[in-house]
Amino acid sequence: MATSKRSPVVDTNVSDQRKSRRAKTTPIPPERPSFSVELTKLEQIVRALEDEGLDLDRAIELFQEGVESLKTARALLHDAELTVKSVVKAADGSLRGRDVD
């Protein structure tokens, strides 16, 4: 009795679905801004705003950008302060308040 060799049946839909699921991985979140980057932006904005020949509309745009950078920088500082406070604990677990300079 001769055995016939059968080629495996491949369901392309299943294969495509697997590829599709792999492609739908969680996107990489955008990088968190750094305090130094935000500070640099603020310094550049201040220098630009000090320019006497600056158009009023551009000055307002720069001011708005500066406010957003300032908010971000303050939030980053606040997060850093919370991190420092959580690290600086007494041996008994109580928090020792220390100024963060």
C-alpha positions in Angstrom: 0.0 0.0 0.0 1.4 3.3 -1.1 1.2 6.2 1.3 0.5 9.5 -0.3 2.3 12.6 1.0 -0.1 15.3 1.7 1.0 18.8 2.0 -0.2 20.5 5.1 -3.2 22.7 4.7 -2.5 26.2 5.9 -5.3 28.5 6.8 -4.0 31.8 5.6 -6.7 33.6 7.6 -5.4 32.2 10.9 -1.8 33.0 9.9 -2.8 36.6 9.0 -4.7 36.9 12.3 -1.7 35.9 14.3 0.5 38.5 12.4 -2.2 41.1 13.0 -2.3 40.4 16.7 1.5 40.7 16.9 1.3 44.0 15.1 -1.2 45.4 17.5 1.2 45.5 20.4 1.0 48.3 22.9 2.6 51.4 21.4 5.6 52.8 23.0 4.6 55.8 25.1 6.2 59.1 24.2 9.3 59.9 26.1 8.8 61.8 29.3 10.2 65.3 29.0 13.2 66.1 31.0 13.5 69.0 33.3 16.7 70.2 31.6 15.0 70.2 28.2 12.1 72.2 29.6 14.5 74.7 31.3 16.4 75.1 28.1 13.2 75.8 26.2 12.3 78.4 28.8 15.7 80.1 28.5 15.4 80.3 24.7 11.9 81.7 25.0 13.0 84.4 27.4 15.8 85.4 25.1 13.5 85.6 22.2 10.9 87.6 24.1 13.7 90.1 25.1 14.2 90.9 21.4 12.9 94.4 20.8 12.0 93.7 17.2 9.7 90.7 18.0 6.3 90.8 16.4 3.4 90.9 18.9 1.7 87.8 17.5 5.0 85.9 17.8 5.6 87.2 21.3 2.1 85.9 22.4 2.9 82.5 20.8 6.2 82.3 22.6 4.6 83.4 25.9 2.0 80.5 25.5 4.8 78.0 24.8 6.7 79.3 27.8 3.6 78.8 30.1 3.3 75.2 28.9 7.0 74.5 29.4 6.8 76.1 32.9 3.8 73.9 33.8 5.7 70.8 32.6 8.9 71.8 34.5 6.9 72.4 37.7 5.2 69.0 37.4 8.6 67.3 36.9 10.0 69.1 40.0 6.9 68.1 42.0 7.4 64.4 40.9 11.1 64.6 41.8 10.2 66.0 45.3 7.8 63.1 45.9 10.5 60.7 44.9 13.0 62.2 47.2 10.5 62.2 50.1 9.7 58.5 49.5 13.4 57.6 49.5 14.3 59.6 52.6 12.6 57.5 55.4 13.7 56.9 58.9 14.4 53.4 60.0 11.0 53.0 61.6 9.3 53.9 58.4 8.3 57.5 59.3 9.1 60.2 56.8 11.7 62.7 57.8 10.8 66.0 56.3 13.7 67.6 54.6 13.9 70.6 52.3 14.7 69.7 48.7 17.0 72.2 47.3 
